[in-house]
């Protein structure tokens, strides 16, 4: 079974307090779902249309595990805490 990678690209963090509340709830929810943080922080370099903003890469044992974690009540609570505090894009991709 291929591993899966949950990748978050932040275009803008509008409210650092909401971001901190999200992180306090979301990090433990992701770890409880089997996620392992591979990258967490500001990009060192960005090319083409990329932005030097926060990027997160989380590894899961499977696509199903990553999606289940995203859709879990614990992670949904984290999303509610974030609200409009950030503009971001989440992608979940299977590894090769």
N, C-alpha and C positions, 0 to 999 in steps of 0.2 A: 504494500500500500504506500502511495506517495505521501510525503509530508506536505503540509500546507503552510503558507505564509500569509499572515495578516499584515498588511502594510498600510500605515496611516501617513498621509502627506498633509501637513498643516499649511494652509495658505496664509492664515492670520490668526493670532491669538488675541481676541478682543477683550477678554476679561480674565486676568491672571487668577483671580480668586475662584471663579467658576472652573477654570482649568485645574487648579489645585484640588478642588472638591471632587472633580471628575477623576483625577489621578488617584486620590485616596480610596475611592470606591472601585474604580475600574481596574487598577493594577491587581488587587487581590482577587477580583472576579475572574480576570483572565488567567491568573496563576491557578486558581481553583479549577478552572476549566481545562487545565493541562497545557496552557501556553507558556512558552519560554521566551523571555525578552532577549533578542539578539542585538538590536540597535534601539537606542532610546536617547534622542537628543537632537541638537541642531545639526543640519547638514554641514559638512566641511567645505564642500564645493558643489555648485549646481550648474548644469549646462542647459543649453537650449531654453525651454520655457520654465525650467526649474527655479525654485525659490530657496534661498538659504533660510529655511524655517525648520521647525521640529519635524523629524521623521521617526517613525517607530516601525520596527520589524519584529514580529512575534512568530515563532515557529510552533506548529502543532503537529501531532502525529498523523492527522488526517484532515481532509477538507470537512468532513462531517463534524469532527470535534471543534474546529474553528467556527463553523456556522452555528453550532449548538451553543458555544460560549457567547458569541455575539447576541444570539437571540434569548439568552438566559435572563431570568428576572434580575439577577445580581448585576449583570452588565447593563440592562435596561435602566436600572436605578442610576448607574453612573452616567448614562446618556442624559437622563432627566436633570442630573446635577450640572452637567455641562451646558445644557440648553443652547443659548445663542452665544456662548462664551468663546467659540472658535469656529473658523471656516476651515473645513478639512475634507479630505477624500479618503475613503477606506476601500482597499481592494484586498480580496482574499484569493490567492493563487495557489494552484498545486505545483509542487516541485517536480522536477524531471528526474 
